[in-house]
Amino acid sequence: MRSLDRKLLRDLVRLWPQALAIAMVMAAGVATLILAVGAHQSLDETRAAYYERNRFADVFAEATRAPNRLGDAIAAIPGVSAVETRIVEVALLDIPGMSEPASAQLVSLPDIGRPVLNRLYMREGRRPIVGDENEVVVNEAFAEAHGFTIGSRFKALLKGAKREVRVVGIALSPEFIYTIGPGDLMPDPRRFGIVWMSEKTLAAAYDLDGAFSNVAVALLRDANEDAVIDALDDLLARYGGAGAYGRKDQISHAFIDAELEQLAAMARVLPPIFLIVAAFLVNMTMSRLVALEREQIGLLKAIGYGNGAIGMHYLKFVLAIAVVGTLIGAIAGTWLGIGLARMYGDFFNFPFLIFRKDPSIYVIAVLVTVVTAGVGALKTVSGIARLSPAVAMAPPAPAIYSRSPFWRIARLIGLPQSLTMVIRHLVHVPVRTGSAILGIALGVSIVIASIWAYPSIDFMVDVTFFRADRQDASISFSETKRIAAAYEVARLPGVLAVEPFRSVPVRIRFGHKERRVSVLGKPADATLSRVIDMDLRPLTMPETGIVLSDMLARTIGARTGDIVEMDLLEGDRRTVQVPVTATVEGFIGLSAYMELSALNRLKREGALISGVYFSLDTARQDALYAEITDIPAANFIALQKVSLQKFRETLAENIFIMTFVYVTLASIIAFGVVYNSARISLSERGRELASLRVLGFTRAEVSRILLLELAIVTFLAQPLGCLIGYGFAYAIVTGFESELYQVPFVLTPDIFAWSSIVVLSAAAISALIVRRRIDRLDLIEVLKTRE
């Protein structure tokens, strides 16, 4: 082995704590990259494979009652490769042991053969037998929530008639990976499920013999989706078509797309932050390490080693650390990535999971880490070449501390001697002090970037559930009803106040941008379900015009005062123009609102409603639930408190897991930054501190000098770290934004406080380790040192 290589091994052994700390910082960056990219690829490839194997449709449309013969005309549309006509309805369920009403989306299965599209993935059992009206298949999450097995029974309210059904199969479907009920914000498998029944059974129950209410279409590879949607709308218009839409607007697919966007945002933002910190730490450590080895470098040059050999020696030192960090990070990232992918697989109800250990991810991780480490060490290595042997072997010139007014002030106010010594040293080496402050500040910032979400989620919950939607529950009708239906709901036991609403599907357009949304009509004086403006104040619904959520307005490029076009997707299907009268706050989905009577006038219809919001007396809610299940018109009941609880539970579980992972990685980086800063300071001032021991200073007094320096640097880094962390958090929030979720950017003082606590804790642990090193200072070596 070459002499320099033996020296390299000795240096790595001698400096193993510092080398390991740097390696762990790099490992955190690599793990974050593999975790984020790996989970994104896993979710994307699993979804793609599931869609392909079970033939997930590309276009969907609903109708009131379209004849089955229309299927041939749909199949003849240019670009269409397959058509599946079916019956889809929403119904209330009466489940034993469950007081509050549950609902299900009823989907017909062909009586002969398998579905052409959206095929079931059977977990247990079989499909219903032709002619048996009571056999059903339920989705797996719904079955697990209620403990259903093959043979379990419950009742379904099919257009006013209660029917007891028997579970004969448990299945999954690519159409319902993310199963969410109308008006809910999160999946709640206890209260909403998917029930597949015989087509003959549903046709008889809903008076759809020889007809369908829903169609799914698969497209050829080169088909024009917009043209197919337009042709499908034309065919279904006379049969109550509600507007066809593509896969991107299908609710399950859209939610998974939003999740993929968030994972992609994490992969774009967090790994670069971690790796930048690693590069800075390598630079800081290597520059100070080389300064400590000036004499060795001078000696190596004096005996004939060239600049290239010595520079390569220190570059190897860095690359060795990078290799260790990459290995640790690759193992940890793969393990965490598989765990995260499994979490998503369980949450989204995938029948299988693909976590492909793509070699390109690991190659990218290695290259990025090695390049990052190399860039961090490049300045130091280039500085070695400029050192002549004579200069390198000579000890550094003693520091000259000028007598500035600061020292007079220090003596005048009676600063302790140890504090004066520390401040004098920090001021004398401003670049080194600044780099240490910046390094620790970066540690604070990445902790902020990892835990920023908690106050944002709390703010979202407050606005959504307590300022805007303050009702206790809402009832959605299977079809529009006269306003008198609201008064019927008001007479139910326990109902204290009611507020009607209407939902109308439209295609809203401004310029060349358009989106498919539902316009929600609300009374002008709404008090239960309110619209909140950008200043977080309740908005009185204007008598004319439309109110857009901020995200919808930005998506289509409209502002207050602009005229937007709306294609009404039900009824007479006219195109109308309405002015935008206001933009309001909204964090979930793309929303549009109108005053209820104005919306009905726009539709040229009477006082019609789609459902009712209401508040209730909780002491009588069981009696209310018992009567609701007997209302023929009702097909879904949304319970606000239950939705809030599910929203919190789901977010708490997912965010806690993600936050725990990233805070752990961020804490490793914070500790690595603080520990390396403290250890290097000890190495630089070891002889000085030992000399103080020889002069009679106690161990506590000597330790106080170095630890006081660490404390000052750490505390000075907190404001800068909070400022940088604010920028990092803003970048992440911006990356998370999608049309389904708009996370508000809210950073409260406790986030900064907890981030500081994490870094201060790392500093305290580092201080304890350094204190033990101070206690072992070699006083004999100091006595042998020449001036």
N, C-alpha and C positions, 0 to 999 in steps of 0.2 A: 504494500500500500504506500502511495506517495506520502511525503511528509505533510503536505498541506491537507491531504485527506484525513490523516491521523489527527491533525490539529482540529479539523472540522468536527470529527467525532467527539473529541475532548470538549470542544466548545458547546456542542449540543448537550452533552452530559452535564457539563458545568452549569449551563444556563437552561436546564430543562424546564424549570417552572415558567420562566418567561417565554421560552419557545412554545410550550404547551398552551400558554394563555393566548399567544398570537395564533397558533394552529386552531384553537377553539373558536376564535373570532372568524377565521376563514371558514371553518367547518359550519358555523352558523349561516354564513352567506351561501355556501354550497347547498346546505340542507334546505334553506329557504327557496333557492332556485329549483331544486329537484322536487321539493314538496309542491310548490305552486304550479310549475309546468307539468309535473307528473299527474297531479290531481286533475288539472284541466284536460290533459290528453285522455286520461282514464274516463272521465265523465263524457267527453265528446265522442270517443271511440265506442264506449259502451252504448251510448244512445244511438249512434249511427248503426251499429251492428243489430241492436234490438229493433230499430225501425225497419231495417232491410229484411231481417228474418221473419218479422210478423206483418210486413207490408203496411206500414203506416201511410195513411192517405196524404195527399198534397193540398187538396182543396176541400172545404166543407161548406154546406149550405143547409138552411132550415126552411120549412114551409109549413103552412097550416094543414093542407091536405092535397097532396099531389098524386095523380094516378100512377100506378106502377109502370104503365106503358111508356111513361115519360123517360124511364131509364134508358130506353133505346135511343131516344133523341139526345140524351146527355152523352151517351157513349159515342155518338156520331160527331160530337164537337171536335174540331181539329186539335190534336195535342193530347186528347184523353186516351189513356191506356186501359183503365179499369174503372168500374162504377159499382158502388154498393149502396142500394137504397134500403132504408130501414126506418124503424119507428123509435124515436127518442123522446121521452117525457120525464118530468120530475114529479115525484109523489112523496107524500108523507108516509112514515112507517110507524107501526106500533110494536115496540120491541119489549119483550118481557123483562121486568126488572129495571126498566129505564123510564123515569117519570117524564123528563122533557122529551118533546117529539124529535125524532130523527127523520132525515129525508134521504132519498136515493135518486140517482139518475137511472131511469129504466131504459135499457137498450135491447132492441130485438135481435134475436139470432135466427138465421135462416132455418126453416123447418127441414130443409133438405140440403145436405152438404155443409161445408165450412164457409165462414165469411170470406169474401174475396179480398177484402181489405180489413185492417185493424184486427188481425186474428188474435185469439186468446192464447195465452201461455198458461196451460192448465197446471196448477200446483197439486191439486187433489181432485178426485172424483171425475165427473163427466159432464157433458152438456145435457140440457133438458131433452127428454124424449118427445117426439112429435105427438101432439094430442094431449099430453099431460099439462094441464093449465096451472099446476101448483109447483112445478119444479123450477128452480132458479139457480143461477151461478152468481156468486158475490165476489167482489175483489178482495184480495188477501188482507189488506190493512183493515178493512171493515170487519172481516171475519175475526181477525186477531183482537180487535178492540172489544168485541162482544163475546169472544170465546166460542164462536160458531164452529161447528164441525159438520161433517157430512151427516145429514138427517136433522139438523137444527131447524126450528120453525120460528117464524115471526109473521106479522100481518102487514099488508101494504094497502094503502088507500088508493085504489085505481078509479079515478074519476067519480069519487063519491061512494064507491062500493068497497068495503073491506074484504080482503081475501087473504086467507092464511096460505103462506107459501113454504116450501121445504127446500133447504139447501142441498143440492146434489153435486155441486162443484165449487171449487175455490180457484180463482184465476187472476192473472195480471193481463194488462193490455197496454200497448204502446200509446194508445190514445189517452190513458189516464195514469201516466207516470206521476203527475202532480195532481192530486184529486182535491178540488176545492169547491165548496158549495157556493151558490149564488149569494153575493153580499158578504161572504167571509173573506178574511185576509190571510188565513193560514189553513192548511189541511187539518181537518178534525175528523179522523176516521170513526170516531164514536158517534158523531151526529150526521155524517154524510158519507154515503158509499155508492158503489156502482152495482146495479143488479141487472143481470142479463136474463131475459125470458124468451120464451118461444114467440116468434113473430105472430103466429096465429092467436095466441093469448092476448098480446098487446093490441092487435088489430081489433079484436072483439071488444076489449075493454074501452078503447078510445075511439070507436066507430071509424076505424081506418081500414076496413076490409078492402083489399085491392088498391090500397094507397100507402103512401109513406109520408113522414114528416121530417126526414133528415136524409141527406145524401152525402157520401164521401167519394172523392174522385182521386185517382192516381194519374199522374201526368207522364208523358213521354219525356225523355231526357232533354230534348231541345224545344219543348213546348213553351208557348208564351202564356204565363200564368194569368196576367191581366186580361188577355183576350178570352181565356177560358172562363174566368170569373164573370166577365161581361156577358158572355153567351149564356152562362148558367143563370145569371140574374134575369135575363130576358125570358128564358124558358119557365122559370119559377114565379115570375111576377104575378101572373093571373091566379096562382095557387097559394097566395099568401107568403111568398118568399121574403125572407128577412135579410137578404143580402149575403152573397157568398163571400168567403174570406180564405186567404191562403194559410199555409202552415204557420207562418210567422205570427199570425193573430190567434192561433189556436191556444187556449189558455195554458194547457200543460206544457206544450213546446215553448211558449213564450217565457214561462217562469224558469225553465231549465236554461234557456238562452240567457236570461238575466244573470243566473248563477254562473254561467260560463264567462260572461263579461266581467263579473267580479273576480273570478279566479284569474282571468287574464290580467286584470288591473293589478292584482297582488303580484303576479309574476313580473309585471313591468316596473313596479315601484319599489317593493320591499327588497328583493335581492340586490339591485344596484346600490341601495342605501347601505345594506350590510357590507357589501364588498368595497364601497368607497371608504367606509370606516376601517375596514381591514387594511386597505392600501395605505391610509393615513397612519395607522398604527405601525405598520411595517416600516414606513419612512421614518417615523419618529424614533422607533426603537433602534433601527440600524444606524441612523446618523449619530445617535448618542453612544451606541455600542462601539462604533468605529472610533469615536473621539476618545473612548477609554482605552483603545488598543493602539494609540498612536505609536508608542514605543515599539510594539511588536511589528507594526507595519514598517516602521523605519528600519528595524533590524532585518526583516525579510528582504527589503530593498537593498540593504547594504551587502547582504551575502549573495545577491544576484537574481532574486526573483523579480520578474518584470511586472509592469502595471497590469497587464492582461491576466497573468496568473493570480495575482493578489485579488484583483477585482472579481475574477471568476470564483475564487475561494469564498468571498463573502456573498456572491450571488448564489453559490451552491448552498450556503447556509440558509438563505431565504427560501430557495426552492425546496430544500429538505423539509422546512416547516410547512411550505405550501402543499407538498405531497401528503404529509401527515394530516393536515387540515382537510384536504380534499377527500382522503379515504374516510376519515371520521364523518365528514359531511355527507358523503355519498351513502354510507350505511344508514346514518340517522335520517337523511332525507328520504331514502327508499322506504324505510320502516314507517316514518310519519306519513309519507305519501300513500302507502297502502292503507294505513289506518284512516286517513281522511277520505280516500276513495270509498272505503267500506261504509263510512258514515254517510256519504252522499248516496251510496247504493241503497242503504236501508231507508234513508229519508225519502228518496224518489221511487222506491219500490221497483228496482230493476231485478229481473229474474236471474241475471248473472252479472259478473263484474270483469272488465278487462283492465288490468293494470300492466301495460306493456313497458318493460324496462328498456325504453328506447335508448340505444347506445349514443345517439346524437346528443341527448340531454347531458349524459355523463361527459362526453367529449367537450361539449360547450362549457360545462361546469369546470372541468380541468383547465381548459384554455383560459377561461375568464379568471380563474383563481391564480394561475401561474402568471398570466399577463399582469394582473393586479399586483401580485407580490413583486414581480419584476419591475413594474413602474414605480412601486413604492421604494425599492432599493436602488433604482437607477441613479438618482441624485447622489446617494452616498457612495456608490461604486465609482461614479465619475469623479468625485472629490478625492478618492484615494490616488488617482493618477496625478493629481496636482501636488501631492505631498512629496517633497524631496527627502531623502534619507536623513539628512542632518536636521531638518526642521521637524520631521516626525519623531526622531529619537529624543529630541530635546523636550524636557517637561514644559507644559504650557506656562506662559508668563503668569506670575501672580496677579490676582485681580486687584485693580486699583479702584477703590471706592471713593468717589469724590464727596467732599463735604458740602452737600447741597443744603438748602434751607430745611429740607425734610428732616434731616438728622437733628438740627437745632430744635425743630418743633417736637420731634420725638422725645428729646431730653427734657424739653420744657413741660410737656404734658405727662412725663413720667412713664413712657411705654416700657414694659418689661424688656430686659436685655435680650431674652430669647426671641421675642416678637420683633425687636429691632433687627436682629441678625437675619431672621427669616425674610422680612420685607426687603432688607438691603440686598439679599441674594436674589430674590425674585425680580427686583427692579433692574439688577445688574445684567441679567440675561433675559431681556424681554422676549426675544424670539422663542427661546426654549420655554419660557413661562407661558407665552401665548399658545404654543403648540400643545402644551399639556392641558391648558384650559379648553382649547378647541376639541382635543381628543375626548375629554370627559364630557364636554357639552354634547358631542355627538352620541355618547352613551345615553345621556338624558333624552335626546331627541328620538332615538329609535324606540325607547320605551314608550314615549308619547305616541309614536306612530303605531304602536302595537295595541294600546288600550283606549284610543280615542273614541271608540264606538259607543261606550256606555252612556255618556250624557246625550249623545245624538239620538240613540234609541229611546231614552227616557223622554226627550223632547218630542219625538215623533209620536210616542204613545200619548203624551199629554195633549197634543194638538188633535190627534185623530180620535181618541176615545173620550176625552173630557171637555174639549172645547167645541169640536165639530159634531160628532155623533154621540149625543148624550142620551139617546133612547135606551130603554131596557131590552127591547126586542123589536123585530119587524116581521111582517108576514108578506110573502110574495105570492101573488095569484098566478094561476096557470094561464090566464088570459086577462086582458083588460076588463075592468068592471066599472059600473057606474059609481059615482061618488057615494051613493048610499051604502056601498059595501064598507066604507070607513065607519059609518054609524053602527053597522052590525058588529064590527069588531069592538067598538066602544062599549057595547052591551055585554061583552064577555066578562066573566067573573074576574075581578082583580085588575081590570084595565082602568087606569086613572086618566089618561089623556091619549089622544090619537092625532096623527098627522099623516095625511095621504101623500103619496108620491107617484110619479109616472116615469117609466124608462122607455126611451124610443131609440132604436138603433139607427145610426146615421153614418154617412161617409162625409167627413168634414174636409174642406179643401180651401187652401189659400195659395194662389199662384200655382206652381207645379207640385206642391207638397200636399199630401192628403193622408188621413188616418181614419180607421173605422173605430168609432166609439159609441157609447150610449149617452144620450142627453138625458139628464135627470131633472125632472120637473118637480119643484118644491114650492110650497106656499110662500108668499112674500114675507109673512110674519112667522116663519118657521122658528120654533124654539127647541124642538127635540133633535132634529138633524139639521145642523146649521152649516152654512158656507163661511169659511174663515178667509178674510182678505190677507194681503201681504203683510199688513201690520198686526196680524193675529187678532183682529176684531171681527165680530159677527157681521156679515154683509146682508143688508136688506135687499132681497132679490128685486132687480129692476123690472119695471112693467114691460119693457121691450128689450130685444137684443139677447145675446148669449154671453155667459160668463165662462171663461176658459181657465183651467188650471195653468199655473206658470209653465209646467213642463210641456203641456199640449201647445200652448202659445209659442214657446220656443221651438218646438218640433216642426210646426208648420210655418213658423216665421211671422205670425200675426201679432199685432199689438192693439191696445185699446183704441177704438175708433175705426179700425179696419173693417171692411165688409168681407165676410167669409161665405162660401157656398156650402150648402148641405144637401146631400142626396138622401131623402127619406127612404129608408130600407124596408118599410112596412106600410100597408095601406095603399094610398094612391101613388106612392113612390115618385113624388115630385122633386124637383131641384129648387131650393129656395135660397135667398140671400138674406143674411141677418148681420147686424153690426155687433162687434165685440164691445161690450159695455164695461167689462172689468176683467182683470186677471186675479186669481186667488191662489192661496197656498194649497199644495196637495203633494203628499209624499208617496202615494201608492197609485200607480196607473195613470192613464190619461183621462182627465175628467172634464165634462162640460155640463153646465147647469142653465136652466131657464126657469122663470116663474111658471108655476103649474098651469094657470089659466092661459098664459101666453103660449105655452107649448101646445095646449089643446087647440087654441085658435090656429096655430101654425099647421096643425094636423087637420084642420077643418072638421073637427069632431066635437062631440059634446064633452061634458065633464067626466072624463074617464081617468081611472087610476090603475097602476100596476101593483100596488101594495100599500101597506100602512105601517108607519112607525108608531110605537106606543110605549108608554111607561106603565109599570104595573106594581101592584101591591104584592111584595114577595110572600106575604103570609097566605095569599090565595093562589100562588102560582101553580100548585098541583091541580087545583080545580080548573084553572085556565088551560093547562096542558091537556087535560082529559077532554075538554070540549073542542080544542083546536084540531085534534086528530079526526074530529067528525065534520070538519068544514070541507065540503067538496071542492071549493074554489082554491083552497090553500095548497101549495105544493112545497113550500120551504119556509121554515121558521129560523130566523137568525137571532141568537141570544147574545147581547152585547157583552155581558160579563163573562160568559163562556168563551166568546171570541177573544176577549182581552186576555183571559187566562191562558188560552192556547197560544196566542201571539207571544206572550211573555215566556211561556215554557219552551216554545220552539226556538225563539231567538236566544233565550238564556242558554239552552243546551249547545246550540251551534256556535254562538259567539264565545261561550266559555271555553269550549274546546279549542277554537282557533286562537283566542286570546292567550290561553295557557301555553300553547305551542310557541307563539311569537314572543310572548313575554319571557319565556324560558330562554329562547335564543337571544333576545335583546339583553337579558340579564347576563348571559355569558359574555356578550360583547362589552357590556358596561364594566363587568368585573375585569375582563382582559385589558381594557383601556386603563382603568384605575390602577390595577396591580402592576402593569408594566411601567406606568409612570412612577409609582412608588419605588419599585425595585431598581429602576435606572437611576433615580435620584439617590438611592442608597449606595449604588455602585460608584456614582460620581463623587459622593461626599463621604465615602467610607473612611478614608484616611483622616479627613477633617474631623469627623465625629469621634474616631478612635483617639485622635490627638486630644480632643476635649476630655475624653475619659482619662488619659494620662495626666492631664493638667488638674484633675480632681473633680470633674463633673460626674455626677451619679448617672446610673443607667436611665433613670426616669428623666433627668434633665436633658441628656443627650437625645433620648427618644422624642422628647417634647419638641425639640428643634425640627427634626425631620417630619414628625407627624403634624406639627403645626403648619409646616409648609404644604403638606398634602391637604390639610383641611382648608387652608386659604384658597388653594387652587381649585379644590372641589366646590367650595361655596361660590367662588367667582364664576364657575362654569354653569351654575344653575340658570341664571337669566338668559344667557346665550343659548343654552340647551333648550329652554322653553321656546325661544324664538325660532330656532331651527326646527324643533319638533312641530311647531304650529305650521310651518311651511310643508313639512313632510305629511302631516295629517291632511292638510288641504289637498295635496296632490293625490292622496289615496281616495279621499271623498270624491274628487273630480273623476277619478278613474272608475269608481263604483257606480256612477250615475247611469241609469238606463231608463227606458220608457216605463218599466214596471215599478222600479224603485228609485226614489230620489232621497238619499240619506241627507238629512240636514247637517250642516257643519256647525257643531256646537262643542266648544271646549270649555269646561268649567274648571275653576281653581283646583278642585280635588284631583283632576287628571295630572296637572302639573305637580301637585303635591306628592301623589303616589309615584310619579316618575322620579322625582327627586329622592324620595325615600328609598327606591330601588338602588339608585346610584350611590346614595349615602351609605346604604347597607353594604354595597360592594366596597366602598372606601373603608368602612369600619373593619370588614374582614381582611382587606389588604393591609390595613394598619396593624392588625394583630399579627399577621404573618411577618411584616417588616419589623415589628418590634422584637420578635424572636430572633430575627437576623441581627439586629443591632446588639442584642445581648451576647451574640457570639462573635463580635468584632475581635480581630486578632491584634491585641495591643502590642505584642512583641514585634510583629511585622512593622507596626508604626514606628516603634523605637529604632528600628534598623534603617528607616527611610532617611535619606539625605535631603537636606534643604535644597 
